Amino acid sequence: MSYYRAPLDNINFTLFDVLDAGRLAQCERFAEATPETLKAIIEEAGKLAENVLLPANKAGDSQGCSYDPETHSVKTADGFKEAYQTYREAGWSGLTASPEFGGQGLPHLLKFTIDELVCSSNLSFGMYPGLSHGAISALTEHASPELQQQYLGKLVAGDWSGTMCLTEPQCGTDLGLIRTRAQPAADGSYEITGTKIWITGGEHDMVENIIHLVLAKLPDAPEGTSGISLFVVPKFLLDGSRNTVFCGGLEHKMGINGSSTCVMNFEGARGWLVGEPNKGLRCMFTMMNAARLMVGIQGLGLAETGYQVSLDFARQRLQGRSVSGPKNPDGPADPIIVHPNVRRMLLRQKVIIEGSRAMVYWTGLHLDLSHADADEDRRHKSDDIVQLMTPVVKAFLTDEGFFSCDQALQVMGGAGFTRDWPVEQLLRDGRIARIYEGTNGIQALDLVGRKLLMRGGRLPGTYNAEMNDMLAGVGNEEHKQACGVFMKSLNNALTWLMSNAMTDPEQAATVAPILLRMYALTTLAVLWAKMADQSQKPETTEQYSSGFLQGKRKAANHFFSLFTPEIQALEVELSAGKDTIMAFADEEF
Ligand SMILES: Cc1cc2nc3c(=O)[nH]c(=O)nc-3n(C[C@H](O)[C@H](O)[C@H](O)COP(=O)(O)OP(=O)(O)OC[C@H]3O[C@@H](n4cnc5c(N)ncnc54)[C@H](O)[C@@H]3O)c2cc1C
């Protein structure tokens, strides 16, 4: 059963009408990325999602991956290998990678849209190329030219895949506790010894070779996070011989069953240093930043599928009569979409999904502009936005993506809870996105502890200016005023933080998740005002149906009615600070 259609109108409206992504083609680097080209590529990706990835999704969930302890090998579910082959042959692996290594050098923003389509149709599948993409970014930025020549071509082509090996049994969030060791060898390589756990794509049968990026400690390394180095450790060495890194087993998980999550044993495996000794965490951050935005998109992708399935269901399921009189008088009952309770659940999904899509694409646009804009000052400002928004996108989209799928399930009643329908899988698959790539609690600490203070504390100012710029063109005064309420609450919260948290880090840590949510909701408010405004422009009315465009305006009104009270409540909650939380002694829990 095909239950997902690529939301091309919504994607194109957001990209080209609201965010003016066409401006990327004015940058020298992206001269070929015209709206026509990007639209054509997105359409092709939609077909890949609907016709290749979606059909393999069910087997991924029900069969999962299987491990053979004799050979330490992992077999993926039926259809995955073939889907990967199609994906690789069509060139999707190297979309944004440098042409120097066989990539297409296209904008990250384009990849964001493709990632959404992949995650909506088969999240487990998307994990494999997702990790490779992170490895490509880290090697491109930090590896020596020699290592780049050796590894990037095959990774970019998708012949090889990549992993990210940080976590160990005693060390998750706190990477300073890493025990994996790297012993220098006479030939300039290193012998890597240790055990990594929960490694996505650590072993599988879809590629010729797997390239592990591994955090380990040199013999004389300082304690803690300043003593971590990054190494590239291939499964097969370049001469074709087997390296001594083996999969020791698979995790049994709540969801993303089609994605192999492995224990990886490094038994004196040969590796090569990436970047400088003891600076590995900085290199790994390149990979993690790309991955964090990608994980945010996972939340969005799953939520979109949940919305589509629950909306179709609500239009067809007949139960009860509308309280304002029958709407389907010839049938035995009305479709449940007539009931206010069901409409509320559907519309919450709609405003969150479409607002979140605009937020993450807007961040993706700035990611590209931060590299490609001809003006240096604008490049820096775009990078400010990316830095500030990365934790916000990751945490908000994964939290809200999960809650959105929960609303989808509730719309469907008991049917949603059964495996006959795909929504319970979305919930199981989506739960992990709130945990990996740094838990959402850690994202909030990143926002408050690092991003607000970065570059002399200028990031909030850049953000405010960008929000005001977007609002300047909005004609609807009510929407503008409503956005003013969001921005006022957010800035009051920042003032409170300055007065109360600078000398008391516990205050900052306590209110961090609240502030992160305020940033997300304020961004959505401004983007909803802009989407509603754009829906009335003559150039837009020519391209989209009137229902589509009126839906945008009504959704904007609904967003403000739902979330204006919340932003004010968040301000009050934030300014209550830590007292009622930190006052508890251990025995009082
Ligand atoms: C399916 C799956 C795939 C994964 N893939 C990979 C992978 O490919 N590579 C890899 O290296 N790892 C991977 N991981 C590991 C993942 O990144 C970690 O689970 C995650 O970073 C959290 O670490 P932890 O589970 O040890 O939780 P912990 O660090 O033990 O944290 C537990 C709780 O305490 C909170 N907490 C911890 N420290 C602090 C603090 N200082 N301040 C405030 N709160 C704190 C956390 O927010 C969390 O709520 C994967 C995990 C899973 C389940």
The ligand as an SDF file (V2000), in Angstrom:
LIG
                    3D

 53 58  0  0  0  0  0  0  0  0999 V2000
   19.9810    3.6210   17.6070 C   0  0  0  0  0  0  0  0  0  0  0  0
   21.1860    4.3570   18.0640 C   0  0  0  0  0  0  0  0  0  0  0  0
   22.1420    4.7450   17.1340 C   0  0  0  0  0  0  0  0  0  0  0  0
   23.2940    5.4030   17.5470 C   0  0  0  0  0  0  0  0  0  0  0  0
   24.2710    5.6960   16.6300 N   0  0  0  0  0  0  0  0  0  0  0  0
   25.4790    6.1320   17.0680 C   0  0  0  0  0  0  0  0  0  0  0  0
   26.6020    6.2370   16.1820 C   0  0  0  0  0  0  0  0  0  0  0  0
   26.4880    5.9900   14.9750 O   0  0  0  0  0  0  0  0  0  0  0  0
   27.7970    6.6240   16.6980 N   0  0  0  0  0  0  0  0  0  0  0  0
   27.9730    6.9040   18.0200 C   0  0  0  0  0  0  0  0  0  0  0  0
   29.0810    7.2170   18.4190 O   0  0  0  0  0  0  0  0  0  0  0  0
   26.9290    6.8360   18.9000 N   0  0  0  0  0  0  0  0  0  0  0  0
   25.7040    6.4540   18.4460 C   0  0  0  0  0  0  0  0  0  0  0  0
   24.6460    6.3500   19.3230 N   0  0  0  0  0  0  0  0  0  0  0  0
   24.8270    6.7880   20.7090 C   0  0  0  0  0  0  0  0  0  0  0  0
   24.1040    8.1010   21.0090 C   0  0  0  0  0  0  0  0  0  0  0  0
   24.7440    9.1630   20.3750 O   0  0  0  0  0  0  0  0  0  0  0  0
   24.0400    8.2500   22.5460 C   0  0  0  0  0  0  0  0  0  0  0  0
   23.0460    7.3570   22.9870 O   0  0  0  0  0  0  0  0  0  0  0  0
   23.7320    9.6740   22.9840 C   0  0  0  0  0  0  0  0  0  0  0  0
   24.7920   10.5340   22.7010 O   0  0  0  0  0  0  0  0  0  0  0  0
   23.4330    9.7630   24.4870 C   0  0  0  0  0  0  0  0  0  0  0  0
   24.3810    9.0740   25.2490 O   0  0  0  0  0  0  0  0  0  0  0  0
   23.8950    7.9860   26.3000 P   0  0  0  0  0  0  0  0  0  0  0  0
   22.8630    7.1450   25.6670 O   0  0  0  0  0  0  0  0  0  0  0  0
   25.0690    7.3180   26.8770 O   0  0  0  0  0  0  0  0  0  0  0  0
   23.1500    8.8080   27.4250 O   0  0  0  0  0  0  0  0  0  0  0  0
   23.8270    9.4930   28.7060 P   0  0  0  0  0  0  0  0  0  0  0  0
   25.0010   10.3080   28.3000 O   0  0  0  0  0  0  0  0  0  0  0  0
   24.0450    8.4710   29.7500 O   0  0  0  0  0  0  0  0  0  0  0  0
   22.6860   10.4860   29.1600 O   0  0  0  0  0  0  0  0  0  0  0  0
   21.5150   10.0590   29.8690 C   0  0  0  0  0  0  0  0  0  0  0  0
   20.6290   11.2680   30.1900 C   0  0  0  0  0  0  0  0  0  0  0  0
   21.3660   12.2180   30.9820 O   0  0  0  0  0  0  0  0  0  0  0  0
   21.4090   13.4810   30.3380 C   0  0  0  0  0  0  0  0  0  0  0  0
   22.7530   14.0470   30.5250 N   0  0  0  0  0  0  0  0  0  0  0  0
   23.9480   13.4170   30.4040 C   0  0  0  0  0  0  0  0  0  0  0  0
   24.9500   14.2830   30.6580 N   0  0  0  0  0  0  0  0  0  0  0  0
   24.3960   15.4690   30.9190 C   0  0  0  0  0  0  0  0  0  0  0  0
   24.9220   16.7600   31.2430 C   0  0  0  0  0  0  0  0  0  0  0  0
   26.2350   16.9950   31.2950 N   0  0  0  0  0  0  0  0  0  0  0  0
   24.0580   17.7600   31.4570 N   0  0  0  0  0  0  0  0  0  0  0  0
   22.7190   17.5420   31.3590 C   0  0  0  0  0  0  0  0  0  0  0  0
   22.1610   16.3490   31.0540 N   0  0  0  0  0  0  0  0  0  0  0  0
   22.9960   15.3310   30.8520 C   0  0  0  0  0  0  0  0  0  0  0  0
   21.1390   13.2050   28.8640 C   0  0  0  0  0  0  0  0  0  0  0  0
   20.5730   14.3210   28.2340 O   0  0  0  0  0  0  0  0  0  0  0  0
   20.1880   12.0220   28.9460 C   0  0  0  0  0  0  0  0  0  0  0  0
   18.8680   12.4740   29.1210 O   0  0  0  0  0  0  0  0  0  0  0  0
   23.4650    5.7180   18.9200 C   0  0  0  0  0  0  0  0  0  0  0  0
   22.4920    5.3630   19.8490 C   0  0  0  0  0  0  0  0  0  0  0  0
   21.3810    4.6680   19.4460 C   0  0  0  0  0  0  0  0  0  0  0  0
   20.3930    4.2260   20.4940 C   0  0  0  0  0  0  0  0  0  0  0  0
  1  2  1  0
  2  3  1  0
  2 52  2  0
  3  4  2  0
  4  5  1  0
  4 50  1  0
  5  6  2  0
  6  7  1  0
  6 13  1  0
  7  8  2  0
  7  9  1  0
  9 10  1  0
 10 11  2  0
 10 12  1  0
 12 13  2  0
 13 14  1  0
 14 15  1  0
 14 50  1  0
 15 16  1  0
 16 17  1  0
 16 18  1  0
 18 19  1  0
 18 20  1  0
 20 21  1  0
 20 22  1  0
 22 23  1  0
 23 24  1  0
 24 25  2  0
 24 26  1  0
 24 27  1  0
 27 28  1  0
 28 29  2  0
 28 30  1  0
 28 31  1  0
 31 32  1  0
 32 33  1  0
 33 34  1  0
 33 48  1  0
 34 35  1  0
 35 36  1  0
 35 46  1  0
 36 37  1  0
 36 45  1  0
 37 38  2  0
 38 39  1  0
 39 40  1  0
 39 45  2  0
 40 41  1  0
 40 42  2  0
 42 43  1  0
 43 44  2  0
 44 45  1  0
 46 47  1  0
 46 48  1  0
 48 49  1  0
 50 51  2  0
 51 52  1  0
 52 53  1  0
M  END
$$$$
